[in-house]
């Protein structure tokens, strides 16, 4: 595959797709320890046909972004939180955690190496960063691999949803993305594979994505597609679901802090699909989309409309602007949220 060049891109019209950039990071776990990692130009991975990642899903990944500032520098948003979450995911799958401090340094190194591909300030585009950890050692019985690969690739992306910050419609599904006591709190590929069929059906029916309900009773909201849900009540409370099968979103915890900063009462709690009337505004939140306003949710044929099906609610808009301002360096946020990438 031919490596991408900066001249290949129209920064104002990027999709959310993979591009083979010149550089990535790679480290190997072998003989009970992590070997020294390095920046490499090789975008392929060779592994045994019996690799644990292929047959038993022993793999985890992360997602974060780099943002071009108005002064030409580059920010990464809270990479330490991604490092900690990957460690937690790895522990759940009996994988050796990649050292958190080295994780952050590796992310900075990859972004620096590909700095010409960080989209310009004002384009609305970012550099998506995808760390991953896979079991490459061969196994036949169900057991952990003894060799692993940790890698990071990057790719420039535009808005996850082409319409930008526009309310969209969601629908509940009889399918589950994860089980209580399962791997819902870990960022593993299997959770996303399970969401492909219901997501495709929702799209075919004219919806943006699926509302996943709790896997026991199908009564409380868990996630919206691959994002976390939030609702802002009529009495100024910012609520988001609490469940053992929900991925702990870094965007969610960031917005919880910013909502509290804005004077809202914040809480992680159970949210019934039958109690949507309490919300004046609602949205989905995650690294890819940041915030996707929810215009409506349809459950059992009954459609509930939040603030509007065409306009973003004022509190959702304010939170979105505040978070992006921090990420792009236009505003000062809590200490440690915006991490500079040394480019020289």
Phi, psi and omega in degrees: 000133180288133180292142179290154175237150180306327181291349180285345193252139165261100190299333181277355184222054179266144171269191177252081189222164178275137172229137182279093180279168187297326191229150174211171181252144181214135174219148183244137171257120184209144178056038173080012179205158177280129174280163178298131179276169181205159171279132182224159176263355184279115182264008178251156179235126176263131179211164179295149174294345179258019182301140182299330179296325183285315190266327186238011173065030179278084180199146176223163179208173179222170176211130176208179186224156170248141187234131177280125178276168180293337179273005179093348177284181184227134174252146165246139185265112171049052182296335178297329178289323175293321178299316180293319181292323177295321176300316180296320178295317180298318180298324180295330182256017179055048177245149177290122182292138175283136183306130188296318180295320178292326176304309182297317179297320180294320177300314179298319181296319180293318179296317178300316181297328181252029188300333179291350181256002172285116186303150183295152176301136179093350180280342184082356182261162181220174173257112180280137184242124184238093170281147179213157179221120185230145175277111183258347179293142183285136175220153172245308173286164181283102179200164181292151174289166176250357174228144184219156174239129170252131180217164175220124169241162180228155178205135178288138183223154172263204180294139179295319174254124186301330182285356181072215183278073182234131180301140178229169185260138178238159180221144178285161183225149174284350180276158175246145175269336181198163181251153171300130183083358179268221184251022182299327180277353177259147180268084183243152184298328183300326178297323182281325176299321180293339183270352186293313181296307178297326177295317178298319179295320179297317179298319180296332180270005175093013181257157179291318180188188188258142166265115178270130179260167183302139187286354180270305185244350183055050180233334182246147183287136175248283180229162175247103186062237178256023182235163175273153180263144166222152175225140176251117187283168179295337179257027169070041173251138178257109185246143177217146187297148174239125183196149177288354181247017177259136176292129178287093186288132177291324175297321179300310182292331175292316180289328174300317179293319182288328176294319177295320176302325181277003176096008178274152169276128184246148181199138166266122187204169175286138181233113181285143176294344180266003181244033183288341181298341182288346186261131173276327180220158178208158179198168172251143185224137180184172183300315186295307185266346187068280171226133171241107182300139178263116178281320182204158171231129177252127180228124181053038178084355180260123184261128175247125179260135179271230184302311182192154175270355183231341184237146179280136177295149185296325181284324175296316179298318181296319178294318178300312181296320181295314182294314179297325178300321178290315184296320181271002176080012179277343180221154178271129179247190176304151183301134176089355182286315180258114184254123182286145173257113178294116185264348183252000000 
